[in-house]
Each structure stands twice: as structure tokens, then as C-alpha cells.
Amino acid sequence: MKYDFDKVVDRRGTGAIKWDVKENELPMWVADMDFEAAPAIKEALAKRVEHGIFGYADCPDSWYQAYIDFYTEEHGLAISKDSLLFCLGVVPTLSSSVRALTEVGDEVVVMPPVYNIFYNSIRNSHRVIVEVPLRKEGDRYSMDYEGLEKAFASSKCKLCFFCNPGNPVARIWEKEEIARLIDIASRNGVIILSDEIHGEITRPGHPYVPFLSVPGSEKVGYAAVSPTKCFNLAGIHTSAIIIPNESVRAKVNRQINTDEVAEPNVFSCVAAEAALSKGREWLRQMREYVFANRDYAESYINSHIKGLHALPGDATYLMWIDCRKISDKSATFLKFLRENTGLFLNDGGVYGKTGDGFIRMNLATTRANVEDGLRRLEEGVRLFLLDR
Ligand SMILES: Cc1ncc(COP(=O)(O)O)c(C=O)c1O
């Protein structure tokens, strides 16, 4: 490997949310990576800092071209310059979209277990959350199409947030599955917003399926994409919205401007462009490293830690672990785990009721941390069961 993902970078005292923990604690929760950004990104940012003037910024043509080239070359997806909007983040896109495309009291569909902030984006604008939980058969989650038919049929239902690939369920949705979602949405006049922030974090050889690559998609929906998750740039605040439909684009564009999230800071476009155009080899190697961590953790948990079951996954660096055999209340177990071993994970219950009894572990860190985390998890389960 050309890039060193084993390199330890101390993140304590850098204002990192994830690492604002006690000295003995190991944080494997919030979804960012403990890897240094690709050299090309650091160089581009350093050059921008060296320039020394930090006035108001705009997106240059090269920013649009970087997205167009990336999606054409990596996914065979043609996107036009006109369809691209800059937004400071995917969460701002979700929240502004709710305000742009629905009225107070309208219904927005989510499919839990799913990224918890989907709920906030709907609730904060006083819209109604309608849950159509994913179905779990064995280790595999799938969409509940009958449930979606019913939910979308409501005259108040206007929008659906689709997490593609799924966080925390780690699923790459297949073309046929997305096609069924599109079919139900188009028959009921519901708009789909596909959140593709985890799109590039997939098992080597298993690319995700961009929503907009599925026939009929551009009539019913659009996608929020960003290099922040896969290149570890979340604190830079940069993303793009791809909206082929002109009238939807006009509404969303108006709203992101009203909400003041449509203008980049001086680093937003520089970092995104460098990542998309010069970071691809780094991205490929990161995937290999992270999925080796994933396979190692899955096999360790399933063979060493009785009472826990790690679900397999081809997307995200977030492992979804069933702990219902040791406790129905995953929050209780996690509190115990943190207090007794220092390991800090996410509680599945925050991703919707059907996530209760599960925990989420972030594996985008050094192998040494993964090994340490797994030992703490094993010890935590042992102590928890003794304590009962
Ligand atoms: C599905 C999903 N969407 C959006 C975000 C955050 O997006 P942003 O940082 O661009 O606002 C996350 C972060 O974990 C996520 O998992």
C-alpha cells in the first residue's frame, strides 16, 4: 500500500467531536475516520492557505467538472453542469429540501433503522415523520414495498429520504430494489431524496448504485452527494446536490439560498476538487483497508464474543451488531461498556425503534484501534453478563 492507514494521528485536543473523550476511552462512534486526508487534498489546502486572502468564495467551473468527471469515470453516470448545486452539507440539503418541497403538517417517509439526523431534519421543520421500517430476514435488510405503497398513498405524503447505501444497515441497494422504489414514488407523486454520502465506501469490487443511474429516477427524485465521508473531510463542509428536474431544482435552490447554506467557504471547493480529481488511488486503498477491518471485526465478534452477532455488510465503515441476546436495551449495555472498558459506541435505538437492541461500531481507524476495541467489547460483554 502506498498510503499508511496504520499511522497514528493524535486527534485529542484538535476540536474533534469524536475524540473529546476521557484519556482511557476509545471512541468508535461518530462517523468520521481517523485517517489523515490524502496528500493531494492536504497540498491543495496548504496552497490555498499560503495564498493568504480568504474573502468570499464561489464555485469555479473546475468544481463542476470534478463532479462530472468523477461520476462519469467511476460510475458511468452522466450529470450535466446545470443539474449541480453546491450545498454546505448533506444534512443542510435534507433540511432545506423538507422546507422546499413540503408544507408544515405534510408527511416525510424514512426507512429505519436509518441515519438519526433524518428524523431531526423533518421534526425541526414541523413536518410529520412516517416510518416504514426495513424488513429484516436473517442478516439481510430489505425495503418494505407494501408499507411504502401504503405510506406514499397518503395525500399528505410528499417526500421520502432514502439512505443509499444504508447507514447503519450497511446495505448496497440493488438496481431492481431502487427501481421498485421509483415505481411506487412515481405512481404516488412522492419525491425521493437519495442521500449518497456513503456511496464511495463500499467493498472493493462492489460499487454502489447511484439513484440517478436507475431509469425513471430523474422524474421522481434527486441525489445528495459529497466527498466528505469517504475522504474524511466532514469538518470542511462541502457537498453537492444533483437535481435533473428543473422545477424541483428551482425550489431547492431557492431554499438553500434562503437558509444560507448555498455558499462555499474558501476551502469547500478546493478540498472537494482535489479529492474527486486527485484522491482516487487513496480512496481505493482506503476501501481495502477499511473492508479488511470490517472482515476482521465481523469474524472476531462472531467467533469470540458469545451473545453478540455482527451483521455482514458491503457498504460503510459502520458495523451493525445485534446484542439482543445479552440485552433488549442496547443503551443500558453501552453505558455499562463505556463505564467499564472505555469503549464508546453508538446505540442502535437512535436510528429508530427497530434499531433498539443493536449497536454501531465505527471501523474507520487503525487496525491497532480495531483490535483494542474488539478486546474491550469482549471484556465488556463478559463483565456485563457477570453483573446481571
Ligand atoms: C447518511 C448520512 N447523511 C448525512 C451525513 C452528514 O452529512 P453532512 O456532514 O454533509 O451534513 C451523515 C453523517 O454521518 C450520514 O451518515
The ligand as an SDF file (V2000), in Angstrom:
LIG
                    3D

 16 16  0  0  0  0  0  0  0  0999 V2000
  -26.4690    9.1260    5.8640 C   0  0  0  0  0  0  0  0  0  0  0  0
  -25.7640   10.3740    6.2680 C   0  0  0  0  0  0  0  0  0  0  0  0
  -26.1180   11.5430    5.7260 N   0  0  0  0  0  0  0  0  0  0  0  0
  -25.5050   12.7040    6.0450 C   0  0  0  0  0  0  0  0  0  0  0  0
  -24.4810   12.7260    6.9810 C   0  0  0  0  0  0  0  0  0  0  0  0
  -23.8180   14.0260    7.3520 C   0  0  0  0  0  0  0  0  0  0  0  0
  -23.7450   14.8660    6.2390 O   0  0  0  0  0  0  0  0  0  0  0  0
  -23.0270   16.2800    6.3030 P   0  0  0  0  0  0  0  0  0  0  0  0
  -21.8620   16.1690    7.2290 O   0  0  0  0  0  0  0  0  0  0  0  0
  -22.6320   16.5570    4.8850 O   0  0  0  0  0  0  0  0  0  0  0  0
  -24.0530   17.2650    6.7590 O   0  0  0  0  0  0  0  0  0  0  0  0
  -24.0870   11.5210    7.5910 C   0  0  0  0  0  0  0  0  0  0  0  0
  -23.0360   11.5160    8.6190 C   0  0  0  0  0  0  0  0  0  0  0  0
  -22.8060   10.5550    9.2930 O   0  0  0  0  0  0  0  0  0  0  0  0
  -24.7460   10.3230    7.2170 C   0  0  0  0  0  0  0  0  0  0  0  0
  -24.3990    9.1450    7.7590 O   0  0  0  0  0  0  0  0  0  0  0  0
  1  2  1  0
  2  3  1  0
  2 15  2  0
  3  4  2  0
  4  5  1  0
  5  6  1  0
  5 12  2  0
  6  7  1  0
  7  8  1  0
  8  9  2  0
  8 10  1  0
  8 11  1  0
 12 13  1  0
 12 15  1  0
 13 14  2  0
 15 16  1  0
M  END
$$$$
